[in-house]
Amino acid sequence: MGGVRLVTEVGEVTVRTHEPADAEELRRLLAENAEHLMSSGDYRDEIATTASQWREQFATAGDGSAATCSFGIWLDERELVGRIVLTPVAPPSYAVGYWVTNPQQGKGFASASLAAIVRHAATLGATDLFAGVNHGNAASRRVLEKCGFVEVADVDTYTRFHRRIDPLG
C-alpha cells in the first residue's frame, strides 16, 4: 500500500495513513477510550465500528490523497495513541478531526499531528481547513488555536474553526 507517513515536530510522534493491519489496534483503542472520547464529542459511530469494518475501510481508503483519509497518531512508531481524519468537503476546502487517548493529552501530540496534517493538506492543494469543537472541550480549542485556526461560528453544540493555508507552502 502506498501510504503517507508524516514527520511531526515532536520527534517520537509520527502520523501515517491507516493500513488494514491497524484495524484491531484502533478498535481496541476506541473501546478503551470510549468514555474519554464521548466526554468531548459524539464518537458513537467510531466506537461501534468493528475491526472488520475498519479493515475494509482502510483497504479502500487510498494513499492520503484527495479522498477522505484516516491517519493514525503513533508514538515511537509502535503505539497507536490517536487518530486524525482529513476529509474533502468541497475541495479546496477540507474538514479535519482528531483525538488522542486520555493518557496522551497535554503532551503536544495532537498539536504536532495537526500541524503535520496542515502541511500535508497544502500538498493536496487545500486552501481552507475547518474543524468543529464541542462546547466545553478547552483542550481541543487550544490545539486548534496553536495550529493557527480561528473561531468562525458557533453552531448548536460546537464551535467551528477555520484555517486558511497556502497550498504551495
Disulfide bonds with the S-S distance in Angstrom:
none
